[in-house]
Amino acid sequence: MSTDGLDSKWTSSAKEVIERFYGSTNGVFRIYPGSPMVTTFDHRESDWYKRSVAFPNTTMYHYGKLGIVNRNNVIIVSRAVG
């Protein structure tokens, strides 16, 4: 699956949302704006991903430390689509 179409959507809403993430079931993970990542990060092991997949087409709200870019508490809004 190509994720090229995300670029135009993400850049056009850059003032509304601070960061955006895309994670697929086969391990593809994208973040906007781009940021250095540790090579051992697997989004499929994250609580926000697991909960979203467990409840497809439901908007999920998560609070806690994201742990990818920084260690600050953040609010994550996620939704599994298919």
PDB file of N, CA, C and O in Angstrom:
ATOM      1  N   MET A   1       0.849  -1.186   0.000  1.00  0.00           N
ATOM      2  CA  MET A   1       0.000   0.000   0.000  1.00  0.00           C
ATOM      3  C   MET A   1       0.884   1.236   0.000  1.00  0.00           C
ATOM      4  O   MET A   1       1.782   1.357   0.833  1.00  0.00           O
ATOM      5  N   SER A   2       0.642   2.144  -0.916  1.00  0.00           N
ATOM      6  CA  SER A   2       1.383   3.395  -0.979  1.00  0.00           C
ATOM      7  C   SER A   2       0.804   4.397   0.003  1.00  0.00           C
ATOM      8  O   SER A   2      -0.414   4.508   0.146  1.00  0.00           O
ATOM      9  N   THR A   3       1.677   5.120   0.675  1.00  0.00           N
ATOM     10  CA  THR A   3       1.222   6.149   1.617  1.00  0.00           C
ATOM     11  C   THR A   3       1.499   7.545   1.086  1.00  0.00           C
ATOM     12  O   THR A   3       1.420   8.519   1.835  1.00  0.00           O
ATOM     13  N   ASP A   4       1.823   7.657  -0.205  1.00  0.00           N
ATOM     14  CA  ASP A   4       2.135   8.956  -0.801  1.00  0.00           C
ATOM     15  C   ASP A   4       0.999   9.969  -0.671  1.00  0.00           C
ATOM     16  O   ASP A   4       1.252  11.166  -0.539  1.00  0.00           O
ATOM     17  N   GLY A   5      -0.241   9.502  -0.708  1.00  0.00           N
ATOM     18  CA  GLY A   5      -1.388  10.399  -0.613  1.00  0.00           C
ATOM     19  C   GLY A   5      -1.511  11.087   0.733  1.00  0.00           C
ATOM     20  O   GLY A   5      -2.214  12.091   0.852  1.00  0.00           O
ATOM     21  N   LEU A   6      -0.846  10.569   1.738  1.00  0.00           N
ATOM     22  CA  LEU A   6      -0.913  11.188   3.062  1.00  0.00           C
ATOM     23  C   LEU A   6      -0.226  12.542   3.095  1.00  0.00           C
ATOM     24  O   LEU A   6      -0.648  13.428   3.838  1.00  0.00           O
ATOM     25  N   ASP A   7       0.822  12.719   2.306  1.00  0.00           N
ATOM     26  CA  ASP A   7       1.601  13.946   2.344  1.00  0.00           C
ATOM     27  C   ASP A   7       0.760  15.194   2.133  1.00  0.00           C
ATOM     28  O   ASP A   7       0.862  16.142   2.911  1.00  0.00           O
ATOM     29  N   SER A   8      -0.062  15.212   1.103  1.00  0.00           N
ATOM     30  CA  SER A   8      -0.853  16.407   0.823  1.00  0.00           C
ATOM     31  C   SER A   8      -1.903  16.650   1.895  1.00  0.00           C
ATOM     32  O   SER A   8      -2.178  17.800   2.237  1.00  0.00           O
ATOM     33  N   LYS A   9      -2.494  15.591   2.429  1.00  0.00           N
ATOM     34  CA  LYS A   9      -3.481  15.745   3.506  1.00  0.00           C
ATOM     35  C   LYS A   9      -2.823  16.278   4.766  1.00  0.00           C
ATOM     36  O   LYS A   9      -3.359  17.168   5.427  1.00  0.00           O
ATOM     37  N   TRP A  10      -1.671  15.739   5.094  1.00  0.00           N
ATOM     38  CA  TRP A  10      -0.993  16.133   6.326  1.00  0.00           C
ATOM     39  C   TRP A  10      -0.448  17.548   6.248  1.00  0.00           C
ATOM     40  O   TRP A  10      -0.556  18.292   7.223  1.00  0.00           O
ATOM     41  N   THR A  11       0.131  17.946   5.129  1.00  0.00           N
ATOM     42  CA  THR A  11       0.692  19.295   5.036  1.00  0.00           C
ATOM     43  C   THR A  11      -0.395  20.351   4.967  1.00  0.00           C
ATOM     44  O   THR A  11      -0.178  21.482   5.401  1.00  0.00           O
ATOM     45  N   SER A  12      -1.567  20.006   4.429  1.00  0.00           N
ATOM     46  CA  SER A  12      -2.647  20.999   4.334  1.00  0.00           C
ATOM     47  C   SER A  12      -3.312  21.258   5.687  1.00  0.00           C
ATOM     48  O   SER A  12      -3.985  22.275   5.853  1.00  0.00           O
ATOM     49  N   SER A  13      -3.136  20.366   6.645  1.00  0.00           N
ATOM     50  CA  SER A  13      -3.735  20.560   7.966  1.00  0.00           C
ATOM     51  C   SER A  13      -2.673  20.760   9.039  1.00  0.00           C
ATOM     52  O   SER A  13      -2.921  20.487  10.214  1.00  0.00           O
ATOM     53  N   ALA A  14      -1.498  21.230   8.649  1.00  0.00           N
ATOM     54  CA  ALA A  14      -0.363  21.339   9.566  1.00  0.00           C
ATOM     55  C   ALA A  14      -0.622  22.277  10.735  1.00  0.00           C
ATOM     56  O   ALA A  14      -0.009  22.116  11.790  1.00  0.00           O
ATOM     57  N   LYS A  15      -1.510  23.250  10.578  1.00  0.00           N
ATOM     58  CA  LYS A  15      -1.787  24.188  11.671  1.00  0.00           C
ATOM     59  C   LYS A  15      -2.820  23.638  12.648  1.00  0.00           C
ATOM     60  O   LYS A  15      -2.969  24.175  13.746  1.00  0.00           O
ATOM     61  N   GLU A  16      -3.532  22.586  12.276  1.00  0.00           N
ATOM     62  CA  GLU A  16      -4.614  22.061  13.102  1.00  0.00           C
ATOM     63  C   GLU A  16      -4.185  20.914  14.007  1.00  0.00           C
ATOM     64  O   GLU A  16      -4.713  20.762  15.108  1.00  0.00           O
ATOM     65  N   VAL A  17      -3.249  20.123  13.561  1.00  0.00           N
ATOM     66  CA  VAL A  17      -2.803  18.955  14.311  1.00  0.00           C
ATOM     67  C   VAL A  17      -1.284  19.007  14.394  1.00  0.00           C
ATOM     68  O   VAL A  17      -0.616  19.273  13.395  1.00  0.00           O
ATOM     69  N   ILE A  18      -0.737  18.756  15.577  1.00  0.00           N
ATOM     70  CA  ILE A  18       0.706  18.884  15.770  1.00  0.00           C
ATOM     71  C   ILE A  18       1.471  17.766  15.080  1.00  0.00           C
ATOM     72  O   ILE A  18       2.391  18.029  14.306  1.00  0.00           O
ATOM     73  N   GLU A  19       1.099  16.521  15.353  1.00  0.00           N
ATOM     74  CA  GLU A  19       1.772  15.384  14.735  1.00  0.00           C
ATOM     75  C   GLU A  19       0.752  14.394  14.205  1.00  0.00           C
ATOM     76  O   GLU A  19      -0.357  14.289  14.729  1.00  0.00           O
ATOM     77  N   ARG A  20       1.134  13.670  13.165  1.00  0.00           N
ATOM     78  CA  ARG A  20       0.264  12.664  12.581  1.00  0.00           C
ATOM     79  C   ARG A  20       1.046  11.372  12.440  1.00  0.00           C
ATOM     80  O   ARG A  20       2.251  11.380  12.188  1.00  0.00           O
ATOM     81  N   PHE A  21       0.332  10.248  12.609  1.00  0.00           N
ATOM     82  CA  PHE A  21       0.967   8.952  12.504  1.00  0.00           C
ATOM     83  C   PHE A  21       0.126   8.051  11.622  1.00  0.00           C
ATOM     84  O   PHE A  21      -1.100   8.160  11.588  1.00  0.00           O
ATOM     85  N   TYR A  22       0.788   7.174  10.921  1.00  0.00           N
ATOM     86  CA  TYR A  22       0.114   6.135  10.156  1.00  0.00           C
ATOM     87  C   TYR A  22       0.860   4.839  10.436  1.00  0.00           C
ATOM     88  O   TYR A  22       2.083   4.781  10.304  1.00  0.00           O
ATOM     89  N   GLY A  23       0.130   3.805  10.821  1.00  0.00           N
ATOM     90  CA  GLY A  23       0.745   2.512  11.042  1.00  0.00           C
ATOM     91  C   GLY A  23      -0.090   1.424  10.393  1.00  0.00           C
ATOM     92  O   GLY A  23      -1.301   1.356  10.605  1.00  0.00           O
ATOM     93  N   SER A  24       0.544   0.583   9.612  1.00  0.00           N
ATOM     94  CA  SER A  24      -0.175  -0.497   8.935  1.00  0.00           C
ATOM     95  C   SER A  24       0.068  -1.832   9.640  1.00  0.00           C
ATOM     96  O   SER A  24       0.968  -1.961  10.470  1.00  0.00           O
ATOM     97  N   THR A  25      -0.749  -2.807   9.292  1.00  0.00           N
ATOM     98  CA  THR A  25      -0.623  -4.129   9.896  1.00  0.00           C
ATOM     99  C   THR A  25       0.661  -4.842   9.479  1.00  0.00           C
ATOM    100  O   THR A  25       1.119  -5.752  10.170  1.00  0.00           O
ATOM    101  N   ASN A  26       1.247  -4.428   8.346  1.00  0.00           N
ATOM    102  CA  ASN A  26       2.481  -5.092   7.894  1.00  0.00           C
ATOM    103  C   ASN A  26       3.747  -4.368   8.361  1.00  0.00           C
ATOM    104  O   ASN A  26       4.847  -4.705   7.924  1.00  0.00           O
ATOM    105  N   GLY A  27       3.599  -3.372   9.251  1.00  0.00           N
ATOM    106  CA  GLY A  27       4.760  -2.732   9.855  1.00  0.00           C
ATOM    107  C   GLY A  27       5.157  -1.380   9.308  1.00  0.00           C
ATOM    108  O   GLY A  27       6.063  -0.748   9.851  1.00  0.00           O
ATOM    109  N   VAL A  28       4.506  -0.905   8.241  1.00  0.00           N
ATOM    110  CA  VAL A  28       4.819   0.427   7.717  1.00  0.00           C
ATOM    111  C   VAL A  28       4.370   1.465   8.743  1.00  0.00           C
ATOM    112  O   VAL A  28       3.235   1.427   9.218  1.00  0.00           O
ATOM    113  N   PHE A  29       5.270   2.392   9.081  1.00  0.00           N
ATOM    114  CA  PHE A  29       4.947   3.452  10.034  1.00  0.00           C
ATOM    115  C   PHE A  29       5.473   4.760   9.501  1.00  0.00           C
ATOM    116  O   PHE A  29       6.636   4.863   9.112  1.00  0.00           O
ATOM    117  N   ARG A  30       4.599   5.777   9.485  1.00  0.00           N
ATOM    118  CA  ARG A  30       4.990   7.116   9.038  1.00  0.00           C
ATOM    119  C   ARG A  30       4.608   8.117  10.098  1.00  0.00           C
ATOM    120  O   ARG A  30       3.608   7.951  10.796  1.00  0.00           O
ATOM    121  N   ILE A  31       5.412   9.162  10.215  1.00  0.00           N
ATOM    122  CA  ILE A  31       5.159  10.236  11.168  1.00  0.00           C
ATOM    123  C   ILE A  31       5.357  11.567  10.443  1.00  0.00           C
ATOM    124  O   ILE A  31       6.266  11.710   9.625  1.00  0.00           O
ATOM    125  N   TYR A  32       4.494  12.541  10.754  1.00  0.00           N
ATOM    126  CA  TYR A  32       4.623  13.888  10.191  1.00  0.00           C
ATOM    127  C   TYR A  32       4.475  14.885  11.312  1.00  0.00           C
ATOM    128  O   TYR A  32       3.536  14.764  12.099  1.00  0.00           O
ATOM    129  N   PRO A  33       5.347  15.860  11.428  1.00  0.00           N
ATOM    130  CA  PRO A  33       6.523  16.036  10.585  1.00  0.00           C
ATOM    131  C   PRO A  33       7.556  14.955  10.889  1.00  0.00           C
ATOM    132  O   PRO A  33       7.553  14.358  11.966  1.00  0.00           O
ATOM    133  N   GLY A  34       8.417  14.719   9.942  1.00  0.00           N
ATOM    134  CA  GLY A  34       9.424  13.674  10.092  1.00  0.00           C
ATOM    135  C   GLY A  34      10.267  13.871  11.339  1.00  0.00           C
ATOM    136  O   GLY A  34      10.523  14.999  11.761  1.00  0.00           O
ATOM    137  N   SER A  35      10.683  12.785  11.908  1.00  0.00           N
ATOM    138  CA  SER A  35      11.453  12.834  13.142  1.00  0.00           C
ATOM    139  C   SER A  35      12.340  11.595  13.211  1.00  0.00           C
ATOM    140  O   SER A  35      11.958  10.537  12.710  1.00  0.00           O
ATOM    141  N   PRO A  36      13.518  11.707  13.822  1.00  0.00           N
ATOM    142  CA  PRO A  36      14.371  10.521  13.970  1.00  0.00           C
ATOM    143  C   PRO A  36      13.653   9.446  14.793  1.00  0.00           C
ATOM    144  O   PRO A  36      12.967   9.753  15.767  1.00  0.00           O
ATOM    145  N   MET A  37      13.817   8.207  14.395  1.00  0.00           N
ATOM    146  CA  MET A  37      13.170   7.087  15.076  1.00  0.00           C
ATOM    147  C   MET A  37      14.230   6.071  15.488  1.00  0.00           C
ATOM    148  O   MET A  37      15.265   5.923  14.838  1.00  0.00           O
ATOM    149  N   VAL A  38      13.944   5.382  16.578  1.00  0.00           N
ATOM    150  CA  VAL A  38      14.810   4.261  16.938  1.00  0.00           C
ATOM    151  C   VAL A  38      14.440   3.088  16.036  1.00  0.00           C
ATOM    152  O   VAL A  38      13.265   2.895  15.725  1.00  0.00           O
ATOM    153  N   THR A  39      15.400   2.328  15.627  1.00  0.00           N
ATOM    154  CA  THR A  39      15.138   1.248  14.668  1.00  0.00           C
ATOM    155  C   THR A  39      14.348   0.096  15.286  1.00  0.00           C
ATOM    156  O   THR A  39      13.802  -0.737  14.563  1.00  0.00           O
ATOM    157  N   THR A  40      14.283   0.043  16.603  1.00  0.00           N
ATOM    158  CA  THR A  40      13.568  -1.052  17.256  1.00  0.00           C
ATOM    159  C   THR A  40      12.093  -0.742  17.498  1.00  0.00           C
ATOM    160  O   THR A  40      11.361  -1.598  17.995  1.00  0.00           O
ATOM    161  N   PHE A  41      11.642   0.473  17.153  1.00  0.00           N
ATOM    162  CA  PHE A  41      10.245   0.834  17.393  1.00  0.00           C
ATOM    163  C   PHE A  41       9.315   0.056  16.469  1.00  0.00           C
ATOM    164  O   PHE A  41       9.524   0.014  15.257  1.00  0.00           O
ATOM    165  N   ASP A  42       8.295  -0.555  17.044  1.00  0.00           N
ATOM    166  CA  ASP A  42       7.266  -1.245  16.269  1.00  0.00           C
ATOM    167  C   ASP A  42       5.911  -0.770  16.787  1.00  0.00           C
ATOM    168  O   ASP A  42       5.491  -1.133  17.886  1.00  0.00           O
ATOM    169  N   HIS A  43       5.241   0.037  15.988  1.00  0.00           N
ATOM    170  CA  HIS A  43       3.960   0.629  16.414  1.00  0.00           C
ATOM    171  C   HIS A  43       2.924  -0.428  16.766  1.00  0.00           C
ATOM    172  O   HIS A  43       2.014  -0.165  17.552  1.00  0.00           O
ATOM    173  N   ARG A  44       3.052  -1.612  16.195  1.00  0.00           N
ATOM    174  CA  ARG A  44       2.073  -2.672  16.461  1.00  0.00           C
ATOM    175  C   ARG A  44       2.123  -3.169  17.897  1.00  0.00           C
ATOM    176  O   ARG A  44       1.223  -3.884  18.337  1.00  0.00           O
ATOM    177  N   GLU A  45       3.162  -2.797  18.628  1.00  0.00           N
ATOM    178  CA  GLU A  45       3.273  -3.150  20.045  1.00  0.00           C
ATOM    179  C   GLU A  45       2.740  -2.043  20.959  1.00  0.00           C
ATOM    180  O   GLU A  45       2.698  -2.219  22.176  1.00  0.00           O
ATOM    181  N   SER A  46       2.338  -0.918  20.394  1.00  0.00           N
ATOM    182  CA  SER A  46       1.844   0.224  21.172  1.00  0.00           C
ATOM    183  C   SER A  46       0.404   0.010  21.603  1.00  0.00           C
ATOM    184  O   SER A  46      -0.395  -0.564  20.863  1.00  0.00           O
ATOM    185  N   ASP A  47       0.076   0.473  22.803  1.00  0.00           N
ATOM    186  CA  ASP A  47      -1.294   0.351  23.305  1.00  0.00           C
ATOM    187  C   ASP A  47      -2.295   1.028  22.378  1.00  0.00           C
ATOM    188  O   ASP A  47      -3.370   0.485  22.125  1.00  0.00           O
ATOM    189  N   TRP A  48      -1.951   2.220  21.865  1.00  0.00           N
ATOM    190  CA  TRP A  48      -2.893   2.944  21.011  1.00  0.00           C
ATOM    191  C   TRP A  48      -3.200   2.157  19.743  1.00  0.00           C
ATOM    192  O   TRP A  48      -4.336   2.176  19.268  1.00  0.00           O
ATOM    193  N   TYR A  49      -2.215   1.469  19.191  1.00  0.00           N
ATOM    194  CA  TYR A  49      -2.440   0.682  17.983  1.00  0.00           C
ATOM    195  C   TYR A  49      -3.297  -0.539  18.293  1.00  0.00           C
ATOM    196  O   TYR A  49      -4.257  -0.824  17.577  1.00  0.00           O
ATOM    197  N   LYS A  50      -2.959  -1.249  19.341  1.00  0.00           N
ATOM    198  CA  LYS A  50      -3.699  -2.462  19.711  1.00  0.00           C
ATOM    199  C   LYS A  50      -5.164  -2.158  20.003  1.00  0.00           C
ATOM    200  O   LYS A  50      -6.052  -2.905  19.592  1.00  0.00           O
ATOM    201  N   ARG A  51      -5.414  -1.057  20.718  1.00  0.00           N
ATOM    202  CA  ARG A  51      -6.810  -0.707  21.017  1.00  0.00           C
ATOM    203  C   ARG A  51      -7.562  -0.296  19.761  1.00  0.00           C
ATOM    204  O   ARG A  51      -8.732  -0.641  19.598  1.00  0.00           O
ATOM    205  N   SER A  52      -6.912   0.423  18.889  1.00  0.00           N
ATOM    206  CA  SER A  52      -7.574   0.858  17.654  1.00  0.00           C
ATOM    207  C   SER A  52      -7.936  -0.326  16.776  1.00  0.00           C
ATOM    208  O   SER A  52      -9.024  -0.365  16.201  1.00  0.00           O
ATOM    209  N   VAL A  53      -7.043  -1.278  16.671  1.00  0.00           N
ATOM    210  CA  VAL A  53      -7.307  -2.466  15.855  1.00  0.00           C
ATOM    211  C   VAL A  53      -8.418  -3.310  16.480  1.00  0.00           C
ATOM    212  O   VAL A  53      -9.203  -3.933  15.766  1.00  0.00           O
ATOM    213  N   ALA A  54      -8.483  -3.329  17.802  1.00  0.00           N
ATOM    214  CA  ALA A  54      -9.519  -4.110  18.491  1.00  0.00           C
ATOM    215  C   ALA A  54     -10.919  -3.528  18.277  1.00  0.00           C
ATOM    216  O   ALA A  54     -11.916  -4.245  18.366  1.00  0.00           O
ATOM    217  N   PHE A  55     -10.986  -2.224  17.995  1.00  0.00           N
ATOM    218  CA  PHE A  55     -12.274  -1.549  17.785  1.00  0.00           C
ATOM    219  C   PHE A  55     -12.237  -0.775  16.468  1.00  0.00           C
ATOM    220  O   PHE A  55     -12.178   0.455  16.483  1.00  0.00           O
ATOM    221  N   PRO A  56     -12.272  -1.472  15.332  1.00  0.00           N
ATOM    222  CA  PRO A  56     -12.175  -0.789  14.029  1.00  0.00           C
ATOM    223  C   PRO A  56     -13.304   0.198  13.806  1.00  0.00           C
ATOM    224  O   PRO A  56     -14.426   0.000  14.273  1.00  0.00           O
ATOM    225  N   ASN A  57     -12.990   1.260  13.088  1.00  0.00           N
ATOM    226  CA  ASN A  57     -13.935   2.326  12.745  1.00  0.00           C
ATOM    227  C   ASN A  57     -14.502   3.034  13.965  1.00  0.00           C
ATOM    228  O   ASN A  57     -15.577   3.630  13.898  1.00  0.00           O
ATOM    229  N   THR A  58     -13.781   2.971  15.084  1.00  0.00           N
ATOM    230  CA  THR A  58     -14.156   3.686  16.301  1.00  0.00           C
ATOM    231  C   THR A  58     -13.021   4.637  16.652  1.00  0.00           C
ATOM    232  O   THR A  58     -11.862   4.222  16.693  1.00  0.00           O
ATOM    233  N   THR A  59     -13.328   5.891  16.901  1.00  0.00           N
ATOM    234  CA  THR A  59     -12.307   6.845  17.302  1.00  0.00           C
ATOM    235  C   THR A  59     -11.929   6.573  18.751  1.00  0.00           C
ATOM    236  O   THR A  59     -12.783   6.563  19.638  1.00  0.00           O
ATOM    237  N   MET A  60     -10.650   6.355  18.975  1.00  0.00           N
ATOM    238  CA  MET A  60     -10.138   6.027  20.302  1.00  0.00           C
ATOM    239  C   MET A  60      -9.291   7.185  20.815  1.00  0.00           C
ATOM    240  O   MET A  60      -8.563   7.813  20.048  1.00  0.00           O
ATOM    241  N   TYR A  61      -9.387   7.464  22.105  1.00  0.00           N
ATOM    242  CA  TYR A  61      -8.588   8.500  22.745  1.00  0.00           C
ATOM    243  C   TYR A  61      -7.673   7.834  23.761  1.00  0.00           C
ATOM    244  O   TYR A  61      -8.119   7.023  24.572  1.00  0.00           O
ATOM    245  N   HIS A  62      -6.408   8.175  23.712  1.00  0.00           N
ATOM    246  CA  HIS A  62      -5.406   7.586  24.595  1.00  0.00           C
ATOM    247  C   HIS A  62      -4.626   8.729  25.230  1.00  0.00           C
ATOM    248  O   HIS A  62      -4.395   9.757  24.595  1.00  0.00           O
ATOM    249  N   TYR A  63      -4.226   8.550  26.469  1.00  0.00           N
ATOM    250  CA  TYR A  63      -3.417   9.545  27.160  1.00  0.00           C
ATOM    251  C   TYR A  63      -2.219   8.845  27.762  1.00  0.00           C
ATOM    252  O   TYR A  63      -2.362   7.791  28.382  1.00  0.00           O
ATOM    253  N   GLY A  64      -1.060   9.407  27.591  1.00  0.00           N
ATOM    254  CA  GLY A  64       0.132   8.839  28.191  1.00  0.00           C
ATOM    255  C   GLY A  64       1.376   9.254  27.440  1.00  0.00           C
ATOM    256  O   GLY A  64       1.353  10.172  26.620  1.00  0.00           O
ATOM    257  N   LYS A  65       2.436   8.579  27.726  1.00  0.00           N
ATOM    258  CA  LYS A  65       3.711   8.870  27.087  1.00  0.00           C
ATOM    259  C   LYS A  65       3.796   8.122  25.770  1.00  0.00           C
ATOM    260  O   LYS A  65       3.630   6.903  25.715  1.00  0.00           O
ATOM    261  N   LEU A  66       4.056   8.869  24.718  1.00  0.00           N
ATOM    262  CA  LEU A  66       4.147   8.259  23.398  1.00  0.00           C
ATOM    263  C   LEU A  66       5.443   7.475  23.264  1.00  0.00           C
ATOM    264  O   LEU A  66       5.455   6.369  22.724  1.00  0.00           O
ATOM    265  N   GLY A  67       6.527   8.046  23.754  1.00  0.00           N
ATOM    266  CA  GLY A  67       7.787   7.325  23.789  1.00  0.00           C
ATOM    267  C   GLY A  67       8.535   7.228  22.481  1.00  0.00           C
ATOM    268  O   GLY A  67       9.606   6.622  22.442  1.00  0.00           O
ATOM    269  N   ILE A  68       8.018   7.798  21.408  1.00  0.00           N
ATOM    270  CA  ILE A  68       8.709   7.725  20.122  1.00  0.00           C
ATOM    271  C   ILE A  68       9.667   8.901  19.988  1.00  0.00           C
ATOM    272  O   ILE A  68      10.871   8.725  19.803  1.00  0.00           O
ATOM    273  N   VAL A  69       9.110  10.099  20.084  1.00  0.00           N
ATOM    274  CA  VAL A  69       9.883  11.308  19.871  1.00  0.00           C
ATOM    275  C   VAL A  69      10.280  11.938  21.198  1.00  0.00           C
ATOM    276  O   VAL A  69      11.414  12.387  21.362  1.00  0.00           O
ATOM    277  N   ASN A  70       9.357  11.972  22.132  1.00  0.00           N
ATOM    278  CA  ASN A  70       9.643  12.553  23.435  1.00  0.00           C
ATOM    279  C   ASN A  70       8.979  11.722  24.520  1.00  0.00           C
ATOM    280  O   ASN A  70       8.268  10.759  24.231  1.00  0.00           O
ATOM    281  N   ARG A  71       9.207  12.086  25.727  1.00  0.00           N
ATOM    282  CA  ARG A  71       8.672  11.331  26.858  1.00  0.00           C
ATOM    283  C   ARG A  71       7.569  12.103  27.580  1.00  0.00           C
ATOM    284  O   ARG A  71       7.232  11.779  28.719  1.00  0.00           O
ATOM    285  N   ASN A  72       7.009  13.116  26.932  1.00  0.00           N
ATOM    286  CA  ASN A  72       5.943  13.905  27.528  1.00  0.00           C
ATOM    287  C   ASN A  72       4.606  13.190  27.407  1.00  0.00           C
ATOM    288  O   ASN A  72       4.397  12.399  26.487  1.00  0.00           O
ATOM    289  N   ASN A  73       3.705  13.472  28.339  1.00  0.00           N
ATOM    290  CA  ASN A  73       2.346  12.949  28.217  1.00  0.00           C
ATOM    291  C   ASN A  73       1.663  13.648  27.050  1.00  0.00           C
ATOM    292  O   ASN A  73       1.786  14.860  26.878  1.00  0.00           O
ATOM    293  N   VAL A  74       0.952  12.876  26.263  1.00  0.00           N
ATOM    294  CA  VAL A  74       0.254  13.419  25.101  1.00  0.00           C
ATOM    295  C   VAL A  74      -1.125  12.788  24.996  1.00  0.00           C
ATOM    296  O   VAL A  74      -1.398  11.757  25.612  1.00  0.00           O
ATOM    297  N   ILE A  75      -1.979  13.409  24.221  1.00  0.00           N
ATOM    298  CA  ILE A  75      -3.274  12.829  23.883  1.00  0.00           C
ATOM    299  C   ILE A  75      -3.165  12.299  22.467  1.00  0.00           C
ATOM    300  O   ILE A  75      -2.766  13.019  21.552  1.00  0.00           O
ATOM    301  N   ILE A  76      -3.523  11.038  22.291  1.00  0.00           N
ATOM    302  CA  ILE A  76      -3.473  10.398  20.982  1.00  0.00           C
ATOM    303  C   ILE A  76      -4.898  10.075  20.558  1.00  0.00           C
ATOM    304  O   ILE A  76      -5.649   9.439  21.297  1.00  0.00           O
ATOM    305  N   VAL A  77      -5.253  10.510  19.386  1.00  0.00           N
ATOM    306  CA  VAL A  77      -6.556  10.159  18.809  1.00  0.00           C
ATOM    307  C   VAL A  77      -6.267   9.205  17.668  1.00  0.00           C
ATOM    308  O   VAL A  77      -5.525   9.542  16.745  1.00  0.00           O
ATOM    309  N   SER A  78      -6.849   8.015  17.725  1.00  0.00           N
ATOM    310  CA  SER A  78      -6.554   7.019  16.691  1.00  0.00           C
ATOM    311  C   SER A  78      -7.840   6.352  16.206  1.00  0.00           C
ATOM    312  O   SER A  78      -8.866   6.350  16.887  1.00  0.00           O
ATOM    313  N   ARG A  79      -7.741   5.791  15.012  1.00  0.00           N
ATOM    314  CA  ARG A  79      -8.876   5.106  14.410  1.00  0.00           C
ATOM    315  C   ARG A  79      -8.357   4.094  13.401  1.00  0.00           C
ATOM    316  O   ARG A  79      -7.610   4.444  12.487  1.00  0.00           O
ATOM    317  N   ALA A  80      -8.752   2.849  13.569  1.00  0.00           N
ATOM    318  CA  ALA A  80      -8.387   1.820  12.594  1.00  0.00           C
ATOM    319  C   ALA A  80      -9.397   1.848  11.454  1.00  0.00           C
ATOM    320  O   ALA A  80     -10.606   1.826  11.681  1.00  0.00           O
ATOM    321  N   VAL A  81      -8.901   1.896  10.259  1.00  0.00           N
ATOM    322  CA  VAL A  81      -9.773   1.924   9.083  1.00  0.00           C
ATOM    323  C   VAL A  81      -9.390   0.762   8.173  1.00  0.00           C
ATOM    324  O   VAL A  81      -8.259   0.275   8.206  1.00  0.00           O
ATOM    325  N   GLY A  82     -10.320   0.342   7.389  1.00  0.00           N
ATOM    326  CA  GLY A  82     -10.003  -0.771   6.510  1.00  0.00           C
ATOM    327  C   GLY A  82     -10.861  -0.812   5.302  1.00  0.00           C
ATOM    328  O   GLY A  82     -10.707  -1.702   4.466  1.00  0.00           O
TER     329      GLY A  82
END
